[in-house]
Amino acid sequence: MSRGPGSRARLTHLDANNSPAMTAGEKLQQTTADKLIKVQYYAILREQAGRSEEAIVTAAQTPHELYAQLKARYSFSLAPEMVRVAVNTEFGQWSQPLADGDAVVFIPPVAGG
């Protein structure tokens, strides 16, 4: 994810209740199942999340689990079936395993003009 000079991606920890438990600057206490995932949002998902990107510490094992956590947190209006997912710059499957350090992009349908 590219960021301008001086900008920082927000680091958020999603716990079992999908609520932010930690932010950047706080000590991270991760379990072995937790992983740091970089997430980017586009179009309506960016509007609903209120940001274009963030870094998340999560125990989600797949993009589907991660999207479910984020959908609960940000009240995304789109079902996963309407969104494409890319992991590490390649279109991926909703069921593929996530690893620490992965970059995930959720891509909603777009309209041209």
Secondary structure, 3 states (H helix, E strand, C coil): CCCCCCCCCCEEEECCCCCECCCCCCCCCCCCCCEEEEEEECHHHHHHHCCCEEEEEECCCCHHHHHHHHHHHHCCCCCHHHCEEEECCEECCCCCCCCCCCEEEEECCCCCC
